[in-house]
Amino acid sequence: MLLEGICPIRPTEDPEKVLRCVLNIFPQSETVINDGSIRFHTDDPSRFIHILRDQQIRDTAVMLIESGLKGDSTFFHLNKQAAFMGRVNFTDGNSTLGDIEVTVVEGGRDLVEEIRPRLE
């Protein structure tokens, strides 16, 4: 799996705190802070998946991630404020402070299968 993303940094925000938002959800990411945004990429979504399980929102995550599937890629938005607290909250991409935009470049279907609740 390969995930890439971008997170805006508003003029009133501390870039280090915005970086923390990204790393709380995707700690293995390689990041670059540009003027006004943080770009990141990772091949390890394990923390993201773990949070979804802890928050018991796997069904919702599967539904949202599958809805954007095109071939083997997909995209979704995460709330920055929730991410700052180490939580996942999916958004429509129109939050006031901006959202973390995540694109699953490859492995979108594999990600869905990793997240999907299994009958036990």
C-alpha positions in Angstrom: 0.0 0.0 0.0 1.1 3.5 -0.7 -0.6 6.5 0.9 0.1 10.1 0.1 -1.4 13.2 1.6 -1.5 16.9 2.1 -2.5 18.9 5.0 -2.9 22.7 4.9 -1.2 25.0 7.5 -3.3 28.0 8.1 -1.4 31.3 8.9 -2.7 31.1 12.5 -1.4 27.5 13.0 1.9 26.3 14.4 3.4 24.1 11.7 4.8 21.7 14.3 1.3 21.1 15.7 -0.1 20.5 12.3 2.8 18.0 11.7 1.8 16.3 14.9 -1.7 15.8 13.4 -0.3 13.9 10.5 2.2 11.9 12.5 -0.4 10.9 15.2 -2.3 9.0 12.5 0.5 8.0 10.1 3.7 8.0 12.3 5.8 6.2 9.7 5.3 9.0 7.2 8.0 10.8 5.4 7.0 14.5 5.6 7.9 17.7 3.8 6.8 21.1 5.2 6.2 23.5 2.3 4.8 27.0 2.3 1.3 26.6 3.6 1.1 22.7 3.7 2.6 19.5 4.8 3.0 16.7 2.3 3.5 13.1 3.4 3.7 9.6 2.1 3.9 6.2 3.8 3.5 2.5 3.0 2.5 1.7 6.6 -1.1 2.4 7.5 -1.0 0.2 10.6 -1.6 3.0 13.2 -4.5 4.3 11.1 -6.0 0.8 11.0 -5.4 0.4 14.8 -7.2 3.6 15.6 -10.2 2.6 13.5 -10.4 -0.6 15.4 -10.1 1.1 18.8 -12.8 3.7 17.9 -15.0 0.9 16.5 -15.6 2.7 13.3 -14.3 0.1 10.8 -17.7 -0.3 9.0 -17.9 3.5 8.5 -14.3 3.6 7.3 -14.8 0.7 4.8 -17.9 2.4 3.4 -16.2 5.8 2.9 -13.0 4.4 1.5 -14.8 2.0 -0.9 -17.0 4.9 -2.1 -13.9 6.6 -3.5 -12.3 3.5 -5.1 -11.2 3.9 -8.7 -9.3 0.9 -9.7 -6.9 0.3 -6.8 -6.7 3.9 -5.6 -9.0 5.9 -3.4 -9.1 9.1 -1.3 -10.6 10.4 1.9 -10.4 13.4 4.3 -9.6 13.4 8.0 -10.3 16.1 10.5 -7.1 17.8 11.7 -8.4 18.6 15.2 -9.4 15.0 15.8 -6.0 13.8 14.4 -4.2 16.2 16.8 -5.8 14.2 19.6 -4.9 10.9 17.9 -8.4 10.1 16.7 -9.9 9.5 13.3 -12.8 11.6 12.1 -13.7 11.4 8.4 -15.0 14.7 6.9 -16.4 15.9 3.5 -13.2 17.9 2.9 -14.7 21.3 3.9 -13.6 21.9 7.5 -12.9 25.5 8.5 -9.3 24.7 9.4 -8.7 22.4 6.5 -8.5 18.7 6.5 -5.9 16.0 6.0 -6.4 14.8 2.4 -5.3 11.2 2.0 -4.9 9.4 -1.3 -4.3 5.7 -1.4 -2.2 5.6 -4.6 -2.0 1.8 -4.7 -3.4 -0.9 -2.5 -6.9 0.7 -1.9 -8.6 -2.6 -2.0 -6.0 -4.2 0.3 -6.5 -1.3 2.7 -10.3 -2.0 2.7 -9.7 -5.7 3.4 -7.3 -4.8 6.3 -9.9 -2.6 7.9 -13.0 -4.7 7.2 -14.4 -6.3 10.4 -14.0 -10.1 10.3 -16.5 -12.5 11.7 -15.0 -14.1 14.8 
